[in-house]
């Protein structure tokens, strides 16, 4: 008689399920064993306990194993390794729902059915319930109708497969600009992994099968793009709650900020690379053109000897040198080592570049924990493959599937898979990673500065680059918005991508000139070209050096008008850079960094400590604290926003704070307390009406009254101008506030109906558009004689726009900390009278291209 083993994370659940099954066949002698929980109270699964249960249930006719969720599958597969070969061949792992499948299997086994028949009955265990509830049944290959059974060693199985339709289902439309790419998919996988339900998801628009929502790799294969309709399903005691949680995450765009527009991406598949010696001089072959054109991805000019990062495949043994258990342990050690490396890179990136850049590595870490991927690898190892071959082939299969998707942006996510593929293979082979070889080894602690050439770079490799030794980077493949490009740009290294495979024919050591402003790459430039580029590079370097040297001085125009140049801060490290760069104030503190990446809001004391530290770090300069600006592209799980087709036009910014008064009061209280110690301004984001401002000020007054001691001296209250209607009604708002701060990024997208990050309308959303400039002038005119006007968007950080903004009437420019010196220097070259004429001329121009030409020509003429 076929035996049955129940594998569950909960001992109580497993034993209760077995007891219920035995009630169904009270007179039969079916062997039903439970391998559930680590003890009476600790959730978990144990491969050894499962193997022992199989041995107890086995009497020669076979054993069917049913599992609940997640690691139970992996533990069951690992248990098979502990069995004798003869026994292993008589064990089947079933994807059936635990309780319904167990009851059906017990009845079939009691009737003397074969292992295959018992397995088939278990997989159809939901049929009665589905019929009673009127749910349609859909069957896929391998469903009960096919009569197939998975016999160990089995592939990874999921209760969310299309074989048995889920009970709780719902649909939603995906709003993410680039679909479910790495980071939003990772957030979905992490959410699903923590739910007490089996969660599945499928793409209704493209007609995909169900996949497990716990699996980042399977989610990526959905090819889910913006506008696609997806269906989520869940089975289990918390099925409805699980579906609701996924829908809430979907309404918040899976926590995905809008990405910048990108060009056509190209990617390479590689396990690892080695660096060719830059000391070896080479002659450029005739077939290599002297001028290559790629896509500019990070500004600046770099000239130096080429250093090639070329392919060096890691040797992958086909057969295991040890037992499956030994190979699994080797893989586990390599995965742990890789996770440690990535966390170190994440911390380093957070410290140096900020939270957004560090968040890139979340998707990589999630892949290392992907249950479907790990189960697939474990199955391959159990079948006799080496750890290297099992990991390499499983990850490459996933990467190729993702690379074959129709969407260009999602295709680039195959690089995340291949990055981990190479890193783990390096750990298994105990090799240094390619970028470690590039930036120095014990044999070469101080590598000579060079221009790095590669097919492409991973995010981890980009994070390891140092501006002191990497003069520029030129990639044959890639895109301007890849993870690597984001990190290289943040480090200030010139970068050109998508230059084509011909680039890789460049001999190591030959001189290369990379122009990250134009996308041009000069191979062995002639003396005249080299002179022009060097002159331009020297001029840029001289400008930066001169600006840095005088960054502590006030920024006064030639006719004596002082313009404050502040810093936009998103971390404590930003504050340190701002102080070193000569910031006059913190013109914008994005307090979201304190609220993001956590399950609960920071309390008042924690906020006070962070705000106080920021103030101390920038030397007591005025601190402009923007209240929580979430919703739209920056949702929080503990401050959910209502569903909406366009979250950017929904509950976000000040609207959300007013909808969560307790959260808002805590932040206001923390700000008021810090304002008693240092100069502080409060800034409300995403304001649309004067009523909102009055409501916010009433809450502020209540907090001040409850704190006692009156209004802190020097406390100012202002608003961000992002909505065109506010710009046009600035005079009405002026009486209620102390300052305006214009967020040109959002103001531009709302004024021109061109969504930030949408590549199809990227050219339309230009802050140099005369209509946007007219709105800025309207704010300045409405504030005349009253509140100060600042600009804190990207336009303020462009030195070539300084004269234009001064001419429009702006008194404060708040920019990223590294841009402060050059913006101050640009202001010092401005004559305010001439700037006013420039502004009038610019607003009369037909479009942004003409305005740019006007401002840029003026800037070139000044130089």
N, C-alpha and C positions, 0 to 999 in steps of 0.2 A: 504494500500500500504506500502511495506517495506521502511523504512527510512534508510538513510546512514549518517554516521559520519566520517569525515576525521580528523585524528590526525597527526599533523606534528610539528616538532620543529620550523618551520618558518611560521609566520602568512601570509606572502606574498605568500609563496609556497602553503599553504593550501587553501587560498582564490582563488588563480589562478586556482588550480586544480578543485575546486568547480565550478568556472565560466565556465571552459572548459566543465565539465560534463553537466552543464545546457544547454550549446550550443548544446549538443548531443540530448537532449530531451526538446526542447524549449516549446512544447505545453503540456507537462506532469506536474503533480503536485507532483512529487517526492520530499520528504523532504530531502534535502542534507545540512548538517550543518558542519561547520569547527570549530574544537577546536585546534587552532594552535598558537604557540608562547606564550610567557608570556605577551608581548605587541607588539607594532608595530615594534620594532627593536630588542627585546631581544629574543634569541632562547631558547626554552625549552617547556615542556609540563606540564599541570596542571590537576590533577585528578578531581578536582571540576568542572573545565570548561568542561571536557569531559562528566562528569555525567549530567551536565546541557544540553549539546548538545544532548545527548541521549534522555533525557526527551522531548526535543523540537521535535526531529525527530520521536519519537514513537507515533503511533496512534492505536496500538493494533495488527499490523501484524508483528512486530519485527523490529530490527535495526541491520544493518551490520556495523561494525567498521573497517576501514582500517587505518593502521599506517605506519609511515615511518621507523624509525630505533631506535635501542637501548632502551632508557628509555621510549619511546613512548609506547612500549608494556607494561612495568611495570605500567606506569601511567594509561593506559586503564584498566588493570586488577584491579588496586586499585579503579578506578572509579566505578567498578561494586559493590564494597562494599557499596557505598553510595546510591545505588538504592534499591527500594522495591523488595522483593523476586519475586513478580509476574512479574515485569518488567525485572529483571535480567535474568529470564528464557527465555526471548524473544530477547536476545542480543547475537550476534555471533561476535567473533573476527576473522578477516581474515588474512591469511599470504600472500595475493595477493600483487603484486607490486602496489604501491600507485596510480599512474596515470592510467596505463592500466587497473588495477583492478577496479578503480572507474568508468571509462567509461563503461566497460562491465556491472558492477553492476547497473549503472544508467539506461542503456537501458533495462536490465532484469526487474528491479523494475517498470519501466514505463509501461512494458507490463503486469504487474500484477503477476509476478512470486512470489513463496513462498520464505521465508527466506533461506531455504536450496538451492533452485534453484538459487537465487541471489548470494549466497556465492559460489556456484559451478562455475557460470559464471565469477565471479570476479577472481577466481583462474586460470581460463583459459584465462585471459585477454591478455597474451603474445602470444597466439597461432598464431594470424595473423602475428605478427612481425617475429616470429620464422620461419613460413612457407615462408614468403617473403625473408628472409635472408638465407634460406636453412639450418637452424640450426636443428639438430635432437631433438626430444622431448623424454624425459624419464620420466616415471611416477612411483611413489612409492606409497605404501599404504597411503591412505588419499589424493591422488591426485584427480583432477577433475574427472578422469575416475571412481573413486570409489564412487563418489557421496556423500562422507562424509562431515560433517561440524562440526567445533568445536564450541560448545555452552558454554557460560560462566557458571561456572568459568573455564577458559581455561588454558591449559598449556602454557609454554613459546613457542613462535613461532619465526621463523627466516626466513628472506627473502633469506637466503642462503641454505635452505633445497632443497633436490633433486626434490621437487614437480614441480618447475618451473626452467628450466635450465637458468643459467646466460648468459648475452650477451658477456661480455669480459672474456676470459679464457686463461690460460697459464699453462704450466707444468714445473716442475723443479725436480731435484734429490737432496734429502736431504743429506748433507755432514756431519752433526753433528755426532760425534762419538757415543753419547748416544741418538741420536734421538731428538725428540721435547720434552725434559723433562722440568722440572719446569721453569727454567730461560729463555731459548729461547722461550718457549711457552708463557710466560708472556710478553716477548717483542713483539711477534706477536700480542697478544691480545690487548696490549696497542696501537700498531700501528693501528690496524684495528678500534679500538674505536675512533680514531681521524680522520678517513678518511670520506670523503663525499660520501660514497657508502656503499652498503650492500656487505660485503666481506664473501665469503664462501671458504671452503677448504675441500678436500677429499683425501683419500689415494688410488691411482690407483693400487698400488701393491697388497694391501689386499682387494680392492673392497669395501671400506666403503661408507656410504652415505655422502652427504654433511653435514657439520657442520658449525656453525658460527665461523668465525675467531676472533670474539670479546670475545668468551667464552673460558677461560682457561680450564675449566673442559671438554668441548666438544673437544677441541684440544687434550687433553691428551688421550681421548678415541680413537683417530685415530690409536694409536699404531705405530706411525711413527718412523722408525728406519733408521740408516745410509744406504744410497743406495736405499731407497724407492722412488718411483716416486709419487709426489704429484701434484694435480691440484688445482689452485686457480682461483676463479671467482669473478666478481664484477658486480653489477648493480647500476645504478644511474648516475648522470651527470658527476661524476669524476671516472667512472668505470675503464677507461684505466689507469689513473694516480694511482688509488688504486692498480691495478694489478702490475704496474711497481714498486710501492713502496714495495710491498711484495716480488717481485723478487729480488730487490736490497738488502733487508734484508736477503733473502735466500742465495744470493751470498756471503754475509758476515757471513754465518753460524749462523744467528740470534744473533750475538754478543756473541756466546758461546765459552769460552775458553775450550781447551781440558781438560778433567777430568783425574784423575789418574786411573789406573786399579783398578777394584774392584773384590771382591770375591762374591760367591753366596749369594744374599741378602735374608733375612727373615724379615718379619714385623709382628707386632701385632696390633690388633684393640682395641683401648681403648678410653674411654671418659675422664677419669681422674684417678689419682692415689693418694694413701696416703702412708705415710712413716711409716713403723713399727718401734717401738722404738728400738734403738740400745742398750738400757740399759738392755733389757730382754735377758739374756743368754739362749742359746738353745743348745741342743745336736744334732749333725748331725745324721739324721736318717740313718739306715743301707742301704736304697735304694739309698742314695745320694753318688756317688763315691767321693773319696777324691781328685782325680785329674781330672779336666776337661780341654779339649783342644778346644780353639776357634781360632779366627783369630787375630793376633796382629794388632792393629790399631793405637796405640800411644805408643812410647817407655817409658821405666822406670819400676820401681817396686814399688808397694804399698802394705803395710801390715797393717791391722787394722780390727776393728769390722765391720761386715756386717750391712748395713742399706738398708732395702728392700723398693722399691717403688712398691707397690702392687695395685691391682685394687680396686676402690671404685666408682661404677657407679653413675653418677649424676641422681637424680630422675627426670624423664621426664613425666610430666602429658600429657595424651592423648588428653584431651579436654581443650579448652581454658577457662581460668577463666574470661576473659574479652572479649569485642567485637573484631572482626578482626582488627579494627583500633587500639585498645589498644595493641593487641599482636604485630602488625606491628611496633608500636612505641617502645615497649619493645625490639624487635629485633634490631631496628635501634640504640637504645642506646647501646645495647651490642656490635654491630658491631663497633660503634664508639669507645667504650672503648677498644675493642680488637685491633683496628688499632692504638690507642694511645700507648698501651703496646708494640706492635711490633715496632713502630717507636722509642720508647725509647730504646728498645733492639738493634735496628739497629744503633742508634747513639752511644750507649755504645760499641757495637762491632766494629764500625768504629774507635772509639777513641783508643780502646785497641788492636785490632787485624788487622785493615786495611780494605781497600775498598773491596777486593775480598770476605772476610768473611762476611762483612756487606751486600753484594749484595745478599746473600742467602735469606734475608727476602723480597726481591722484589716480589718473586713469591707468598709468603704468603699474602702480601698486595694486590696483583692483584686479588687473589681469593676472598678477601673480597668485591671487586668491580665487580665481574663477573656478567654481566647482565643476562645470562641464569640461573645461580644458584639462583640469587636473585628473578628472575621472578618465578622460580619453587617454591621457599619458599613462596613467596607472594600468589601464587595460593593455596598452601596447607593451609595457614592461612585463606584465604578467604573461604575455605571449612570447617572451624571450628576447625582446629588443633591448638594446643598451639604453641607458638613461639619455645619452646624447641623441641617439636615433629617435627614440620615442618623443622626446621634447622637440627636437628639430622638425620632425615630420608633422607632428600634430599642430604646432604653431604655424608652420609654412602652409599647411592645408587651409587654416583659418585665414591667413594673410592673403592667399590667392583668392579665396572666396570673396573677401572684402574688396580686394583690388579689382575684382570683376564686376562690381556694382556699377550702375550707370552714372551715378552722381560723382562728379570730380572731387568734391570736397570729402565725401565719405571714403573715396578710394585712398586718399592720403592717410587715413587712419590705419591702413595696413602697416604703415611704418611703426606704429606703436607696438604691434605684434612682433614685427621683425626686430625692433630694438630689444625687446625682452628675449627674443630667440637668441640673438647674438650675445647678450650679456650673460644669460644663464649658461650658454655653451662655453663662454670664457671662464665662468666660475668652475664648470665641470672639468675644463682642461687646465685650470690654474694658470691662466694667461692674463697678462695685463690688458686692459681695454685699449683700443686704438688711440683714443684721445689722450690717455695717460702717457702713451709712447710719444705722442706729438708734443705735449707740453713739458716733457722732461722725465727722465728716469734716473736711478742712482748713477748710471754711467754718464748721463748728460743732464746735470741739474739745472743748467742755465742755457736752454736752447736759444739759438740766434733768431731774431725776429724774421718772420717770413710771411708769405701769402699762402694760405692753405687752400688746396684744391681737393675736391672730393666729389664722388657721384652725388652724395647727399650726406647730411648729418642728422643724427638723432637728437632729441632734446637733451638727453644726458650728456652727449658729446659736446653740444653747444654750451651747456652750462659749465663745462670744464675749460673753455677757452679763456685766455688772459689777453687783454688788450695790449699789454707790454710786449708780448711775443707774437701775437697774431695781428699783422698789419692790416689784413683784409681776408675775406673768405669769398671764394668763387665756387659755385656748385653747378654741376652739369644738370642736375634735376632740381626738385623742390619747388616751393611756392613762397611768395612773400608773407603769407599768413600761417606757414607751418610753425609748429612748436619751436623748432630750431631757429627759425627766422626771428620769432618774437624775442627769444633769449639773446641772440646775437645783437639784435638792434638795441636791446636794453643795455648791453655792455658797451655800446658806442663803437662797434667794429664795422667798417664798411662791408657791405654784402651785396653780391649779385647772384641771382638764382636762375635756373632754367636756361643756362647758357648752351646746353646741348652736349652730346657725347664727345664732340671734337675737342672740347676743353681738356678731357682726360688724356689726350695725346701730348700735352705740354710736357717737355722734359723737365725733370726735377732740377732745380738750380737756375733755370732760365728766368730772366727778369719778367715780371708780370705787373701790369698796372690795372688796378680794379677801381672803377668809378661808380660808387654806390649811389651817386646822384642821377646818373644817366643810364646805368645798366651796361655800360661799355667795358670790355676787357681787352687791353692791349697786350699782345704777346711780343716780347723783345721790342719795345717801342723805339723808334728812331730818336735821334738826339733832339730834334725839334719838338716832337710830341712829348718826349720825356720832360723837356724843359717847361713846356706849357703846363703839364700836369703837376710837376713839382712846384712850379710857381703858385699854382692854384692851391695846392696842398699846403705849401708854406704860408700862404696868405690866410688860409683857414686856421692853421695852427697858430699863427701870429695873432690873429684876431682873438682866438680863444685864450691865448696866454695873456694878452693885454687886458682882455675883459676880466679874466680871473684876478689879475693883479689889482684891478681897480674896483672889484665887485663890492668892497665894503663901503665905497663912497656913495652918496646919494645920486640918484638919476635925475639930473636937471637938464632941461632943454637949453639950447644955446642962448635963449632969451630969459632964462632963469626960472622957468616953471618946473616945480618938482613933481615927478611922477613916482608914486610908490610902486615898488616891484616886490611882490610877495611870492610865497611858495604854496603850491598845492601839495598837501601831505596826506599820505595814506598809510603811514607806518612811523615808528620811532626812528628808523634809519633815514627816512625821508627828512625828518626834522633835523637830524645831525647834518645831513648834506646841505639842507637849506641854510643852517647857521654858518657853515663853512663857505657857502656860496654868496653870502652877503644879503640874504633876504631881509627886507624891511619889516615884514610881518608874515604870519601864516595866513594867507588870504583865503584859503579853503582847507579845512581839515575834514576829510571824508571819514566820518566816524563809523562807517559800515565795517571797517577792518576790525573793530572791536566786537561787532555783533555777528559777523559771518563765521561759518565753519563750526558752529556749535548748536546744541539742541535747546539751550535756554538762553535768555537774554542776560547780559552782565548786570549785576546789581549796582546800586548807587556807589558804594565804596570802591568797587573795581573801576568804574568809570572815572571817579574822582582821581584815583591813583594814576590812571593812564593820561588823563588830560593834564594833570599836574606835571607829570614827567615830560610830556610834550612841551609845555610852557618852559620848563627848566632847560630842556635841550636846545630850544631856539633862543635862549638867553633873555627870557622875559618879554620878548616882542609880543605884540597883540596876536591873540589866537582867535581865528574866526572858525567857530565850531558849527559846521552844518549839521542840523539834526538829521536823524536817520533817514536816508534816502534809499528806500528799498521798494520792491514791486517792479514791474516791467522786466528789466534784464537782471535785477538783483533781488530775488525773493528770499524770504526767511521762512523756515519750517514752522517756527513758533509765532509768526505773525502772518498767517495766511491771508491771501487776497481773494476776493470773489472771482469767480470764473468770468472770462471775457474773451471775445475774439481777438482783441488787440490790447494786451496788458499795458502797453505804453500810453494808452489813452484811458486807462482804468484807475484803480485805487493804488496810487504810488506816491512817494514823497510825503509832503505834508498831509495829504488826504489820508494816507495810511496811518500816520502818527495820530491824527485826530480820531481815527477809527479804533485805535488801541490806546486809550487815555492813560492807563496804568503804565504802560511802557513809555509813553511820552513824558509823563510826570517824572518818572525816575531819571530820564535823561536830562530834563530841565533842572531837576534838583541837583544833579551832579554838576551841571554847568554853572549854576548859581553859586554853589559852594566854591568852585575853583575861581569864579569871578571875584571873590572876596580877597584872593591872593595875588591875582595878576590881571592884566588887561584882557578882556574877553568880549567877543562879539558872537551873538547867536544868529544863525542864518537858516531860514526856513526854505526848503527846496520844493520845486514843482508847485508853485503858487498859481492859482487861477483867478481867485476872486478876493475882494477886500474882506468879505465875510470870513474866509478862512484865516486871514491874518488876524482879525479881531478875535476869533475863537482861540487861536494859538496864544495871543497875548493875554487873554483872560486866564488861560491855564498857567502861563508864566507868572502872572500876578498872584494867583492862588499859591503857587509854590513859594514865591518870595515871601508872601505873608506868613505862610506856615513855617518858614525857616527863621523868621524874625530878623531884626537888624536892618530892615529896609532894603531898598534896591542897591546892589553893589555899585560902588563908584566906578564910572567908566564903562559900565555894561551897555552895549549897543545891540540893537535888534534890526535885522535886515532880511531881505528876501532875495532868492535867486530869480532872475528873469529868464525863463525858458519857454514860456507860452507867449505867442505874439500878441494876444489880447492885453496882457499885462504891460508889454512894451508900449502899446498904444494908449494905455490908461495910466501911465507912470505918474502923471500929475496927481491923480486921485490917491494913489498909494503913498505918495511922498509924505503926506501929513502923518502917516501911521508908522513910519519906519525911520531908521537912521542912515541906511545905505541900501543901494542896489548892487547886485553882483550878477552880471550877465553870463549865463552858461551858453556859449556860442554853439556848442555841439548839439544840444537838444533844441535850442532856438532855431538852428538851421534846419534840422530835420522836420520840425513842426511847421516852419514858415514855408518850406519848399515841398512838403509832403514827400520827402525822400528819406526813407528809413535808414538809420545808421547801420552799416554792416551789410546792407543789401547790395550785392555787386551790380545788379541790373540798374540801379538808380544812383550808383556811387558818384558818377560825374555830375549829377544834378545837385547833390547835397554839398555845396561848396560855400563855406562861410564868407568867401570873398564876393558872393553874389550881391549886387547893389541893393536888392530888396532886404537882405539881412542887415547890410550896413545902414539902411534907412531906419530899421527898427532900433539899432543901437543908438543912432542919433536921436530918435524919438524918446528913448529913455533919458538920455543926457539933457534934452530940452525939457522934459517933464520934471526933472530933478533940479533944474537950474535954481541956484540960490539956496538949495536945501540939502537933501541927502547926497553923499558921495556916490560915484558910479565906478564900479570895478568890472573887469572882464576876467573870468577865470577859465574860459574854454581854451581849446587848442590854438585858436587864433591869437591869443595873447602871447603864446610862447614862440611865435614866429617873429624873429627880429625884423623881418622885412615889412611886417604889419604895424610896427610901433608908431611910425609917423601917422599912418591912417587912423589908428585908434586915438592917438593924442588929438588929432584934428577933429575927430567926432565929438570930443569932450570927455573922454575917459580919463579918470584920475589915478586909478590903480590897476596894475596888471598882475595877475596871479598866475604863475607858471610852474612847470615841473622844476624841481630844485636845480638840476644841471643846466637848465636854460637861463637861469637868473643872470649870470655875468654878461652873456651876449645881448640879452634884452635890455639890460641897463646901459650897455655900451651903445646900443641902437638909439635909445632915448636921448642920450647926450648929443647925438648928431642931429637932432630934430630942432627946427625952428617952428614954434607953435603957430605963428601966423601963416607960414608956408604950408604947415600941416593942415590947417583949416581949408586952405584952397585945394589941397590934395583931396581932402574928404569930399568937398563939394563936387570936384571933377569925377571922383570915383563913383559916387551915387548916380551921377548922370550917365555913366557908362552903360552899354547895352547888356553886358554879362560879366561873369566872374573872370573869364579869360582876359578880357581887356583890363580889368582892375588889377589882376596879377601882373600883367605886363607893365602897367603903370607903376606899381609899387616895386617890382623887381628891377626894372630899368633904373629907377631912382636909386635903389640900393647899390646896384652895380656901379652907377655913376659916382656914388659917394665913395666907393672903394677905390 
